[in-house]
Structure formats: structure tokens, C-alpha cells
Amino acid sequence: MNLAVIGHPIAHSLSPQLHEQWLRASGLFGRYEAIDATPDQLPALFAAMREGDWDGFNVTIPYKEVVVRYLDDLDEAAKHAGAVNTVYKRDGRLIGTNTDGAGLVQALMPYTDFTGRVLIVGAGGAARGIVQALPTRDVTIVNRTVERAKALADTFGVVYTTFDEMDVSRYDVIIQTTSVGMDERSTPLSLEGLRQNTVVCDIIYRPLVTPMLQEAKRRGAKVVTGVAMFVGQGALSFEKWTGVKPDETIGKKLIEGLLEE
């Protein structure tokens, strides 16, 4: 198996370590590379995949929307998400999918059955992928740009609110999808009034425990780090390429260990 993740920049990616561990554990011979590609290199990469040089790609920032033009089709997950994070082959055709949302939902299942209210913080590509994958429509979107929150809510038939009107005590699950918190100082919203045992997830995994998660933990919430989504989406990609369901537990331990070094 010849696999890779494509992005720019890409040196920070932990996907090679994760997928190469899964390849070894599954008894599969192969490699997984990180390719720092400029836009003009994309056509050649996808042409090489068509010719058999590659068996599958992950796609990350800034190419999740750009790569659509090089593919033969998108599955329903990619169409709804409006972005591609995984490319696989079927009968010689290149198919794009998006495993981000489904990967996170799968990772959250041990913590919630999604029968309560869900708050999504942010209205970008990650939020879009997560909303389309949620098994509930009892979802509220909050975003600094209210117009974007409304547009996302209208797309999926859910509701939106503003930070001024939002009450975190109303929600059973809170999923933070923005980049706020990567500086290890900022938090995107106040958790004043947060109920104990609320499930709070931040999809950022650097830092491993963001300021928002630190506050949520202090308030007695069930905290889920961004490693859950990273490993969950990776596992679904791996299964698309190989037909093998990898061991997410060993994947999670590996990534958490790398992040804590």
C-alpha cells in the first residue's frame, strides 16, 4: 500500500506515524508519506494515483476543496460537507469522501447517545462536516460571524444563536471546531453555567488540552480532546483504503504519547 497525506505546510502532521503503525499492526506491507505540495503539483499527484503509484490520499489544509476538480466523484459525506479529506479508488475511479464528521461522531459515542441538545462552536469546513454526520437535528450553531452561522444552520435545517444570547447550560454536548485555543491562552466562549457531565469536545489537538477543555474539566464536564477526531477520521480513511478496521486504542495511545513529548 502506498498512501500519503497532501497539504501545505505538512511537516506538523502526525498522520504518517498513525497510519504506519496501523499498517504494521494489520500485517500490511506499505508506506504512508507526508507530501508538502504546491498547487501546481496537485495534477501530477492525482495523475500518479490514477496510474497506480498511490493507493490513497488524505487531504488537509489548504486543499480540501481544491482537490475536487481532480476526482471522478464524491460520496454523500463529501457532498454534504463541501470538502474532501480522503481519496480512495473504486474500479479505477478516484472517489472523494470526508471522514472528519463521522470520525468524531464515532469517537464520541462512548460518551453520549446524542439524544440531547448539541452546540457547535464555529461555522467553517470542520463544523459543516460534523453537523452533516450528527445523528440528531437538535443542533445549534454559534459563530462570531452570525451570517455564516445562519447559512450553515439553514443548510442542515438546524438553528443558530449568537454568543450574547447563548446559554451553555442548555446543551448536553458542546463541540468546538474553531482554531481558537491553539495559542494555549484563548477560549472561544464562556462556560459559565456549564452543567456537570456535559460532554465538551475541542477538535484542536495541539495543545492536547486546550484552555476551554481545562475550564470544562474544572466544572465537572466529560472532556474529549481533539485526538478523538484525529484518530477517528484516520481509522475510517484507513478502512476505505485497506478494507481493514484498525485498532483505534493503539492509535490514540500513540498520538497522545507523541503530543505529550
Residue pairs with C-beta under 8 A, 6 or more apart in sequence:
1 23
1 28
1 29
1 30
1 31
1 55
1 56
1 241
1 242
2 30
2 31
2 53
2 54
2 55
3 19
3 30
3 31
3 32
3 33
3 54
3 55
3 56
3 57
3 58
3 241
4 32
4 33
4 34
4 35
4 54
4 56
4 57
4 58
5 13
5 15
5 16
5 32
5 33
5 34
5 35
5 57
5 58
5 59
5 60
6 35
6 37
6 42
6 45
6 57
6 58
6 59
6 60
6 63
6 67
7 13
7 34
7 35
7 36
7 37
7 59
7 60
7 61
7 62
7 63
8 36
8 37
8 38
8 61
8 62
8 63
9 36
10 34
10 35
10 36
10 37
10 60
11 34
11 36
12 206
13 34
13 60
14 230
14 255
14 258
14 259
15 32
15 34
15 58
15 234
16 32
16 33
16 34
17 254
17 255
17 258
18 230
18 231
18 234
18 251
18 254
18 255
19 32
19 234
19 238
20 31
20 32
21 250
21 251
21 254
22 234
22 235
22 238
22 244
22 246
22 247
22 251
23 29
23 30
23 31
23 32
25 246
25 247
25 250
26 242
26 244
26 246
28 242
28 244
30 55
35 45
37 45
37 63
39 63
39 66
42 63
42 66
42 67
42 70
43 70
45 54
45 57
46 67
46 70
46 71
46 87
46 94
48 54
49 55
49 56
49 57
49 87
49 89
49 94
50 92
50 94
55 88
55 89
55 241
56 86
56 87
56 88
56 89
56 237
56 240
56 241
57 86
57 87
58 85
58 86
58 87
58 234
58 237
59 67
59 84
59 85
59 86
59 87
60 85
64 83
64 84
64 85
64 98
64 125
65 82
65 83
65 84
65 125
67 84
67 87
67 96
68 74
68 78
68 84
68 96
70 94
71 84
71 87
71 94
71 95
71 96
72 93
72 94
72 95
73 93
73 94
73 95
73 96
74 84
74 95
74 96
74 97
75 95
75 96
75 97
77 97
77 98
77 99
77 101
77 102
77 129
77 132
77 133
78 84
78 96
78 97
78 98
80 98
80 128
80 129
80 132
81 98
81 100
81 101
81 125
81 128
81 129
81 132
82 125
82 128
83 98
83 125
83 128
83 129
84 96
84 97
84 98
85 97
85 98
85 99
85 100
85 129
85 233
85 237
86 96
86 97
86 98
86 99
86 233
86 236
86 237
86 240
87 94
87 95
87 96
87 97
88 94
88 95
88 97
88 237
88 240
88 241
89 95
97 240
98 129
99 232
99 233
99 234
99 236
99 237
99 240
100 126
100 129
100 130
100 133
100 229
100 233
101 129
101 130
101 131
101 132
101 133
101 134
102 133
102 232
102 233
102 236
103 229
103 231
103 232
103 233
103 234
103 235
103 236
104 130
104 133
104 175
104 201
104 203
104 228
104 229
104 232
104 233
105 114
105 130
105 133
105 134
105 135
105 232
106 232
106 235
106 236
107 224
107 228
107 229
107 231
107 232
107 248
108 114
108 173
108 199
108 201
108 224
108 228
111 199
111 222
111 224
112 172
112 173
112 199
114 134
114 135
114 136
114 173
115 136
115 172
116 138
116 171
116 172
116 173
117 138
117 139
117 140
117 170
117 171
117 172
117 173
118 134
118 136
118 138
118 139
118 140
118 171
118 172
118 173
118 174
118 175
119 139
119 140
119 142
119 166
119 168
119 170
119 171
119 173
119 174
119 175
120 127
120 130
120 131
120 139
120 140
120 141
120 142
120 175
120 177
121 127
121 142
121 143
121 174
121 175
121 176
121 177
121 178
121 188
121 189
122 143
122 176
122 177
122 178
122 188
123 141
123 143
123 145
123 148
123 149
123 151
123 152
124 148
124 177
124 178
126 177
126 203
127 141
127 143
127 152
127 177
128 152
128 155
130 175
130 177
131 139
131 141
131 152
131 156
131 158
132 156
137 156
137 157
137 158
138 158
139 156
139 158
139 159
140 153
140 158
140 159
140 160
140 161
140 166
140 171
141 149
141 152
141 153
141 158
141 159
141 160
141 161
142 149
142 160
142 161
142 162
142 163
142 166
142 189
143 149
143 152
143 160
144 163
146 160
146 162
149 160
149 161
149 162
150 160
152 160
153 159
153 160
163 189
166 189
167 193
168 174
168 189
168 190
168 191
168 192
168 193
168 194
168 198
169 193
169 194
169 195
171 198
172 198
172 199
173 198
173 199
173 200
173 201
174 198
174 199
174 200
174 201
174 216
175 201
175 203
176 188
176 189
176 200
176 201
176 202
176 203
176 204
176 210
176 212
177 203
178 188
179 204
180 186
180 187
180 188
181 187
181 188
181 202
181 204
181 207
181 210
181 211
181 212
182 204
182 206
182 207
182 210
184 207
184 210
184 211
185 211
186 211
187 210
187 211
187 212
187 215
188 212
189 212
191 200
191 212
191 215
191 216
191 219
191 221
194 200
194 216
194 219
194 221
196 219
196 220
196 221
197 220
197 221
197 222
198 216
198 221
198 222
199 221
199 222
199 224
200 212
200 213
200 216
200 221
200 222
200 223
200 224
201 223
201 224
201 225
201 226
201 228
201 229
202 210
202 212
202 213
202 224
202 225
202 226
203 226
203 229
204 210
204 226
205 225
205 226
205 227
205 229
205 230
205 255
205 259
206 226
206 259
207 259
208 225
208 226
208 227
208 256
208 259
208 260
209 217
209 223
209 225
210 226
213 223
213 225
216 223
217 223
225 256
227 252
227 255
227 256
227 259
228 252
230 255
231 248
231 251
231 252
231 255
232 248
234 251
235 245
235 246
235 248
235 251
238 244
238 246
239 245
239 246
